[in-house]
Amino acid sequence: MTKIKSLVLGSAAAIVAIGGAQAADLPLKAKAVEYVKVCSLYGAGFYYIPGTDTCIRIGGYVRAEVTFGGAPSDSTYVNGDGGLGFRTAGAYQTRARIMMHIDTRTATEYGVVRTFAGFGPQFTTGGTASQAAPDTQGNGGLRVEAAFVQFAGFTFGRSKSAYVLPWDAVPGNISTALRGGPSYDAGVNNIQYTYQFGNGLSASVGIDQQEQVNRIGVLNTGVSNANILGVYTNAYAAPSAVEIVGNTRLDQGWGLIQVSVAAHQLTGDYYGATASTGHPEDKWGFAVTGGLQIKNLPTGPGDDIKISATYTDGAPRYVFGQGGSPVPSNFAVLNNGSIFSGVPIADGVYGGAGSSIQKTKGYGFNGAFNHNWNQHWSSSIFGAWTRFDYNGLATASICSGAYGARVVAGNCNPDFTLTQLGLMTTWKPVKNLAFIAEATWVHIDQNNSGTANLTGLGARTVAFGDTDSYSGILRVNRNF
């Protein structure tokens, strides 16, 4: 009996050993696949980040374009070598860009926490070099349009200002150089809060960093820059305050209406080359913009009209948009080498010990009518009118300095009016792919009279007069 028991136990042990060896040869069982889950809470394209309760959407666009008679993107030549008609400015310029948009949303007990980033590389050809270096290489770089966090009505980071209109200076056009109103094409660092009252009524208030997007510069007529136009270098001191901005907006089925306001600080540098010369006291300027959109037009489905009007006192960037230079600049055009129009632009003017900053005034409007011919074709006609006005003390200060010295046998008056008119047509053969053509005319109505002495590229005397410039663009844009 003992032998039989030993034989049975030995056989069982052998079977177990053989089974274990065979099991070791089998592949391990794969873990369950965690599939991406669609998030329908925030619209199309969102999905849950695996293992989290955060929804994410990745999108953006790829763009290629060529501009004729201006800088990208359809920014008509009105200053610099291009505005003067010099051969150092390219007759055309090209640009390629890819922009990535990353949008995340997480539902919490305090509401939705959102982050958004818009960034990407672009490459722009050369062609706007100075006379000293006419053949500059194109440049590439990383462009950041947005990087912000939203929580409980607050926005922190780089985003559109609370001052901005919903269409952000492009009511029916491509170019952000459309004057007559504000532009935040690449955003601004800010903190803002938006409150929803209900029934389409909302209000926002914010503080923006003072930077290129909201200041042009200050002229110190006591220190000049000996360039071809006798225009002054930037005499802005570093800002010690932020921009204070806000808006009230009403959205309805028929369209929307918005009123925006801004307070802007002007700071002047020293009167002379050293701190011992003193400096003017800081001043505050302001800007007001009203915007209106009208939908449901009888001309066709999707058609609309967008218009805005802006008034500024010491804050002309809000009416010149991003088309204005970040430093005291000038609108200057040579037509056929015989007509010269040079006018400086700045937030304010001072000059001489004890002088104060004289704020400049700017006002204007822009708008567009947008029409859809069918599901594939659409067109827009757009325009703007902008007035730039120095007061008597500022005019006298400018005209008594290097700028006025250029004016001979005539009257020095740097005030001017700028008018723009354009047409854009878009073809969308398939969804999210657009081929766009745009043409723009710019007219400068200036108030100098007589003649002006030019230097550089051969000293000569030319007559003052109103000028006209033209530009156009072809763009291919693919959203994804």
Secondary structure, 3 states (H helix, E strand, C coil): CHHHHHHHHHHHHHHHHHHHHHHHHCCCCCCCCCCCCECCCCCCCCEECCCCCEEEEEEEEEEEEEEECEECCCEECCCHHHHHCCCCECCEEEEEEEEEEEEEEEEECCEEEEEEEEEEEEEECCCECCCCCCCCCCEEEEEEEEEEEEECCEEEEEECCCCCCCCCCCCCCCCCCCCCCCCCCCCEEEEEEEEEEECCEEEEEEEECCCHHHCCCEEECCCCCCCCCCCCCECECCCCCCEEEEEEEEEECCEEEEEEEEEEEECECCCCCCHHHCCCCCEEEEEEEEEEEECCCCCCCCCEEEEEEEEEECCCHHHHHHHCCCCCEEEEEEECCCEEEEEEECCEEECCCCCCCEECEEEEEEEEEEEECCCCEEEEEEEEEEEEECCHHHHHHHHCCHHHHHEECCCCCCCEEEEEEEEEEEEEEECCEEEEEEEEEEEEEECCCCEEEECCCCCEEEEECCEEEEEEEEEEEEEC
